[in-house]
C-alpha cells in the first residue's frame, strides 16, 4: 500500500538508504534535511516554520531521522542536544495534535538508552548521558500522539557523502592496514542497514503503536564484531587489538557497555523473525567485496 511519507533528516546515514528503498517500494517520499541536496531545507527546530511546512506537505507518515548523534558533542552542548533530539519531536507532535492530522509518526531512537546485564526490554531504560536523555525526551513526545518509537543500532556501507558507519571505519582501517583498537567490553545487537530499512517499511504499513527494540536476535562485543567482519572479507587481524573502553581518556560522555536488546515484542507485534547478528555481518560484508583492493 503506497504512502505519502515525509522523511526528516533524509540526508544522513540511515536516510540515504531508507529513502531510495521506500521509493523502490512505490511510496511517495518527500525529503527534508539540512543539506542543500534535500528537497526541503526547512528548520524544523522552529515551531512555526515546522508547522507551516508539515501543513503544506500533509504527509500520511512522518519518519523522523533528524538527530544530533555525536555523543560527546551532546554532552558538552546539552541545549543543542535537546533542541534537535527532543524539540523537533515536540514540534511534530504539536502539529499533529493542533491539525488533528491522521498522519502516523515513526520516531527513530537509540539503543544507548540501555546499560547493565542481560538483553534489555523496552521498559528497562538507563539513560546515562545527555544524548540518550535527549532521545528519550523525544520518545515521550512521539508517544503522546500514538506514534511508533524504534530503538535501533545499525551498520553497513554508507550512501551518504557526509557520514560513515562503523563498518565503513573498520573497512577503511583494514584496507590501509592501520592499527585498530576495538572494544571487548561494549556489547550491542545491531542490524545491517538493508535489514533495518525493510523493518521500517513494515512499520509504515502496520503502524504499531508504542516503543519497540529493532535489532538482531543475538549480540556480541564490538571487538568480536570487528574480527568477524575482517575475517569475512579476508583481511588480516594482526593489527587489531581488543581493549576496554575504560582505556579511552578522550571521551567526554559515559558510554554504556551493554546495549543488547530483547526484540521479542517487535517480532510478536509484526509477525517476523529478526536475523542473527553473525548473518547480518555476512550480509553486509558482501557490499564491501568490490571495494577491496
KOLLUMMAR-918082 format. One record per residue (C-alpha): residue in one letter; x, y, z. Coordinates in pm, whole numbers, m for minus. Example, Ala and Ser with C-alpha at 12.3 -4.5 7.8 and 13.67 -1.06 7.14 Angstrom:
<"A", <1230, m450, 780>>
<"S", <1367, m106, 714>>
//
This chain:
<"X", <0, 0, 0>>
<"X", <164, 321, m119>>
<"X", <203, 604, 136>>
<"X", <297, 970, 121>>
<"X", <597, 973, 353>>
<"X", <787, 1275, 483>>
<"X", <1139, 1177, 590>>
<"X", <1305, 1428, 823>>
<"X", <1684, 1419, 829>>
<"X", <1686, 1243, 494>>
<"X", <2048, 1322, 409>>
<"X", <2205, 1123, 690>>
<"X", <2342, 772, 712>>
<"X", <2006, 598, 754>>
<"X", <1809, 837, 533>>
<"X", <2043, 784, 237>>
<"X", <1943, 416, 240>>
<"X", <1583, 447, 358>>
<"X", <1456, 700, 103>>
<"X", <1562, 506, m210>>
<"X", <1427, 185, m60>>
<"X", <1086, 337, 16>>
<"X", <1071, 484, m334>>
<"X", <1155, 143, m483>>
<"X", <858, 5, m290>>
<"X", <623, 253, m456>>
<"X", <591, 512, m180>>
<"X", <593, 887, m243>>
<"X", <890, 1016, m42>>
<"X", <940, 1382, 50>>
<"X", <1288, 1456, 184>>
<"X", <1377, 1723, 440>>
<"X", <1728, 1786, 562>>
<"X", <1997, 2038, 640>>
<"X", <2190, 1952, 325>>
<"X", <2130, 2152, 7>>
<"X", <2058, 1833, m187>>
<"X", <1742, 1770, 18>>
<"X", <1411, 1865, m142>>
<"X", <1329, 2090, 153>>
<"X", <1585, 2268, 367>>
<"X", <1345, 2375, 642>>
<"X", <1446, 2449, 1003>>
<"X", <1213, 2213, 1187>>
<"X", <1355, 2316, 1525>>
<"X", <1146, 2634, 1484>>
<"X", <787, 2553, 1580>>
<"X", <610, 2795, 1343>>
<"X", <829, 2704, 1046>>
<"X", <786, 2335, 1116>>
<"X", <407, 2364, 1148>>
<"X", <374, 2554, 819>>
<"X", <596, 2301, 646>>
<"X", <403, 1998, 772>>
<"X", <73, 2161, 677>>
<"X", <198, 2229, 326>>
<"X", <307, 1866, 278>>
<"X", <16, 1688, 452>>
<"X", <202, 1356, 481>>
<"X", <41, 1026, 573>>
<"X", <354, 918, 760>>
<"X", <642, 1116, 912>>
<"X", <967, 929, 975>>
<"X", <1193, 1137, 1197>>
<"X", <1562, 1064, 1146>>
<"X", <1674, 1416, 1238>>
<"X", <1914, 1383, 1529>>
<"X", <2233, 1507, 1686>>
<"X", <2419, 1178, 1733>>
<"X", <2769, 1284, 1837>>
<"X", <2758, 1164, 2197>>
<"X", <3047, 1377, 2321>>
<"X", <2915, 1689, 2146>>
<"X", <2574, 1636, 2308>>
<"X", <2743, 1607, 2646>>
<"X", <2914, 1946, 2609>>
<"X", <2619, 2111, 2426>>
<"X", <2309, 1985, 2614>>
<"X", <2082, 2267, 2497>>
<"X", <2157, 2190, 2134>>
<"X", <2105, 1819, 2201>>
<"X", <1761, 1900, 2342>>
<"X", <1675, 2135, 2054>>
<"X", <1747, 1869, 1790>>
<"X", <1675, 1537, 1962>>
<"X", <1375, 1644, 2170>>
<"X", <1226, 1971, 2050>>
<"X", <1189, 1861, 1687>>
<"X", <972, 1569, 1800>>
<"X", <770, 1803, 2021>>
<"X", <711, 2026, 1718>>
<"X", <590, 1728, 1515>>
<"X", <358, 1614, 1794>>
<"X", <221, 1964, 1847>>
<"X", <137, 1993, 1478>>
<"X", <m28, 1650, 1471>>
<"X", <m249, 1748, 1765>>
<"X", <m334, 2102, 1650>>
<"X", <m403, 1996, 1291>>
<"X", <m597, 1685, 1402>>
<"X", <m390, 1502, 1144>>
<"X", <m424, 1125, 1093>>
<"X", <m55, 1118, 996>>
<"X", <146, 849, 1178>>
<"X", <479, 940, 1339>>
<"X", <772, 697, 1339>>
<"X", <1048, 818, 1570>>
<"X", <1391, 659, 1528>>
<"X", <1561, 633, 1865>>
<"X", <1869, 463, 2006>>
<"X", <1991, 156, 2192>>
<"X", <2209, 385, 2406>>
<"X", <1916, 408, 2647>>
<"X", <2027, 67, 2780>>
<"X", <2308, m46, 3006>>
<"X", <2373, m324, 3254>>
<"X", <2347, m701, 3221>>
<"X", <2115, m909, 3007>>
<"X", <1903, m850, 2698>>
<"X", <1717, m527, 2760>>
<"X", <1340, m498, 2733>>
<"X", <1174, m174, 2629>>
<"X", <1063, m81, 2982>>
<"X", <1411, m112, 3138>>
<"X", <1599, 201, 3039>>
<"X", <1905, 366, 3191>>
<"X", <1991, 691, 3008>>
<"X", <2341, 782, 3123>>
<"X", <2444, 1077, 2904>>
<"X", <2285, 1385, 2750>>
<"X", <2249, 1216, 2412>>
<"X", <2041, 926, 2543>>
<"X", <1842, 1152, 2774>>
<"X", <1753, 1391, 2491>>
<"X", <1650, 1099, 2270>>
<"X", <1427, 966, 2549>>
<"X", <1251, 1303, 2581>>
<"X", <1189, 1281, 2207>>
<"X", <1039, 935, 2253>>
<"X", <793, 1065, 2511>>
<"X", <677, 1336, 2270>>
<"X", <618, 1076, 1996>>
<"X", <418, 850, 2227>>
<"X", <183, 1138, 2319>>
<"X", <40, 1116, 1966>>
<"X", <29, 735, 1948>>
<"X", <344, 717, 1739>>
<"X", <590, 434, 1690>>
<"X", <930, 455, 1857>>
<"X", <1202, 228, 1719>>
<"X", <1519, 184, 1924>>
<"X", <1788, 83, 1680>>
<"X", <2157, 45, 1606>>
<"X", <2281, m29, 1255>>
<"X", <2586, m68, 1033>>
<"X", <2666, m107, 666>>
<"X", <2801, 67, 359>>
<"X", <2717, 436, 374>>
<"X", <2536, 606, 88>>
<"X", <2587, 947, 248>>
<"X", <2861, 1187, 142>>
<"X", <2884, 1321, 497>>
<"X", <2863, 1021, 729>>
<"X", <3041, 689, 761>>
<"X", <2928, 383, 953>>
<"X", <3109, 155, 1198>>
<"X", <3179, m93, 918>>
<"X", <3297, 185, 685>>
<"X", <3550, 287, 951>>
<"X", <3659, m73, 1001>>
<"X", <3690, m137, 628>>
<"X", <3897, 176, 565>>
<"X", <4134, 95, 853>>
<"X", <4171, m268, 745>>
<"X", <4227, m164, 385>>
<"X", <4505, 77, 485>>
<"X", <4649, m175, 735>>
<"X", <4617, 74, 1018>>
<"X", <4636, m40, 1380>>
<"X", <4282, m75, 1520>>
<"X", <4165, m76, 1880>>
<"X", <3825, m240, 1927>>
<"X", <3621, m257, 2247>>
<"X", <3595, m601, 2404>>
<"X", <3361, m482, 2681>>
<"X", <3098, m297, 2475>>
<"X", <2814, m520, 2357>>
<"X", <2540, m446, 2103>>
<"X", <2290, m618, 1873>>
<"X", <2254, m403, 1560>>
<"X", <2102, m476, 1220>>
<"X", <2266, m411, 887>>
<"X", <2116, m108, 720>>
<"X", <1949, m313, 443>>
<"X", <1751, m511, 701>>
<"X", <1662, m206, 909>>
<"X", <1506, m18, 618>>
<"X", <1290, m323, 545>>
<"X", <1171, m323, 907>>
<"X", <1092, 49, 891>>
<"X", <880, 0, 580>>
<"X", <692, m277, 761>>
<"X", <618, m28, 1039>>
<"X", <499, 225, 779>>
<"X", <238, m26, 666>>
<"X", <135, m178, 1001>>
<"X", <164, 135, 1222>>
<"X", <214, m42, 1555>>
<"X", <180, 199, 1847>>
<"X", <441, 206, 2121>>
<"X", <812, 150, 2173>>
<"X", <1000, m135, 2008>>
<"X", <1354, m268, 2007>>
<"X", <1460, m343, 1649>>
<"X", <1790, m528, 1629>>
<"X", <1940, m869, 1570>>
<"X", <1832, m1167, 1777>>
<"X", <2181, m1206, 1918>>
<"X", <2458, m971, 2017>>
<"X", <2832, m961, 2059>>
<"X", <3109, m726, 2163>>
<"X", <3234, m465, 1919>>
<"X", <3566, m649, 1919>>
<"X", <3400, m978, 1822>>
<"X", <3206, m792, 1553>>
<"X", <3526, m637, 1413>>
<"X", <3707, m972, 1396>>
<"X", <3410, m1143, 1227>>
<"X", <3384, m860, 973>>
<"X", <3758, m867, 897>>
<"X", <3761, m1246, 861>>
<"X", <3459, m1241, 631>>
<"X", <3645, m1005, 396>>
<"X", <3973, m1192, 422>>
<"X", <4166, m914, 596>>
<"X", <4449, m981, 838>>
<"X", <4359, m912, 1201>>
<"X", <4719, m889, 1324>>
<"X", <4693, m514, 1384>>
<"X", <4355, m539, 1558>>
<"X", <4379, m500, 1935>>
<"X", <4091, m568, 2179>>
<"X", <4082, m309, 2458>>
<"X", <3847, m186, 2729>>
<"X", <3652, 133, 2662>>
<"X", <3777, 244, 3005>>
<"X", <4122, 282, 2849>>
<"X", <4000, 575, 2636>>
<"X", <4057, 902, 2820>>
<"X", <3934, 1138, 2547>>
<"X", <3562, 1063, 2585>>
<"X", <3357, 1344, 2740>>
<"X", <3044, 1133, 2790>>
<"X", <2988, 800, 2959>>
<"X", <2922, 517, 2711>>
<"X", <2702, 221, 2806>>
<"X", <2875, m116, 2793>>
<"X", <2578, m338, 2719>>
<"X", <2315, m223, 2470>>
<"X", <2196, m567, 2360>>
<"X", <1821, m562, 2305>>
<"X", <1541, m811, 2360>>
<"X", <1344, m796, 2032>>
<"X", <1059, m1031, 2128>>
<"X", <799, m753, 2143>>
<"X", <868, m633, 1788>>
<"X", <878, m986, 1649>>
<"X", <545, m1075, 1811>>
<"X", <379, m749, 1703>>
<"X", <475, m752, 1335>>
<"X", <495, m1131, 1294>>
<"X", <854, m1156, 1173>>
<"X", <1173, m1326, 1287>>
<"X", <1470, m1093, 1308>>
<"X", <1810, m1229, 1195>>
<"X", <2120, m1333, 1386>>
<"X", <2397, m1074, 1407>>
<"X", <2657, m1305, 1251>>
<"X", <2431, m1345, 947>>
<"X", <2392, m967, 927>>
<"X", <2771, m925, 925>>
<"X", <2798, m1175, 638>>
<"X", <2519, m996, 450>>
<"X", <2676, m653, 493>>
<"X", <3030, m770, 407>>
<"X", <2911, m855, 56>>
<"X", <2861, m482, m8>>
<"X", <3231, m425, 58>>
<"X", <3374, m709, m159>>
<"X", <3404, m499, m474>>
<"X", <3574, m215, m284>>
<"X", <3857, m434, m160>>
<"X", <4188, m376, m342>>
//
